[in-house]
Amino acid sequence: MTTKHEYKGDYPDKTLYIPGPTEVREDVIESMCEPMFGHRMDRMTDLYTTIVEDTKEFLETDNDVVILTGSGTEFMESSILNLVDENVLCTTCGSFSERQANVAERLGKSVDTLEYEWGRAVKPEDVREALDESDTDYDAVTCVMNESSTGVRNPVEEIGDVVADYPDTYFVVDAVSSLGGDYVDIDAHGIDVIFTSVQKAFAMPPGLAVCVVSEDAYERELESDSASWYGGFQRTIDYYERKGQTHSTPAIPIMLAYRTQMKHMLSEGHDARDQRHREMAEYTREWAREHFDMFPEEGYESQTVSCIENTQGIDVAETIDAVSEEYDMVFSNGYGSALGEQTFRIGHMGEHDVESIRELTDAIEDVAGL
């Protein structure tokens, strides 16, 4: 039985280089400290319409944007409820893509999987073959853009182009650990639903999930016999069109923080933010290949999370603890029992830059004696 561990409030500050949450600007944290106001006041309409429209501008999309209190898992679940009557094809190549398949199964859907070995990427030509050769008419295809368990960046743009050739099949993308730090042209590649959590590349405190919904996906839900209540596309989008608010009480302080952070993101720009993340990823890969090796299939490495193969056999857990104790920096072990000591992961997302990532790799070198 779990026992109570009293929260003491006197913990040392640690710089986060994990796959999320990540570092948050001080003014973003301070934005949460405004006096409370009602979620049906005009002030809330001003706040919510600002963050929705700013998000559309940043992501350069004409599709609808929904921002709800919750984690990205909310839209992992609701996208299946909203779009899938019976059959879904889930592409799997790591823990989070496998989770999507598990969610769909728990929701009572008929799930087929296009499976890849962990570390390998989903291939568009395989998706086309699966859709062509199956006797099943799939309502949706799912894919994780950035499989943070393995550090794989799947080519969702090319996969979206394939799925677009099947007009009765919808394309759902989990971009929880990449959107905002890895540019994707949502509208150009037939992505019907793409969702994220703000504590990753958006560099926000946890608490909000963001979902971009195509008109086709919205119309699809209207034809459905059942859909998610909380994350239903019709319910959330129609309420926004009528009231400029969320249908249920949101986490207002987190939305205030989101407003401040999105202004920073707009000021930097989508292209520039993408370039900064690319530079961090390239530096980390170069460092990893000098001292270790990269775990993902070459050419499909993540732009926000590097999964590094522990070719030197260092004690990963011990190194993480020592870097945390001596440098107040935290990075991550491999995901789960299979990769826990075989790999380790560095999150280079949000407000980090190459210089701050170099500080971490210098610390790892020092502690591990590289």
Protein Blocks (a to p, Z undefined) as FASTA:
>chain_A
ZZddddehlaccdddfbebiadddfklmmmmmgccddfkbfklmmmmmmmmmmmmmmnop
abdcdddeddfklmmmmmmmmmmmkbccdddfbjklmmmmmmmmmnopacddddddehia
cdfklmmmmmmmpcbdcfbdcddfbacknopacdfklmmmmmmmmmkbccdddfklmgop
accdfklnopabdcddfklmnopaehiacddddfklmmmmmmpmbdcfklgmklmmmmmm
mnopafbdcdfklmmmmmmmmmmmmmnopmlmmmmmmmmmmmmmmmmmmmmccfbdghia
cfkbccdddfkopafklmmmmmmmmnopacdddehjklmmmpccdddehjbcfklmmmmm
mmmmmmnoZZ
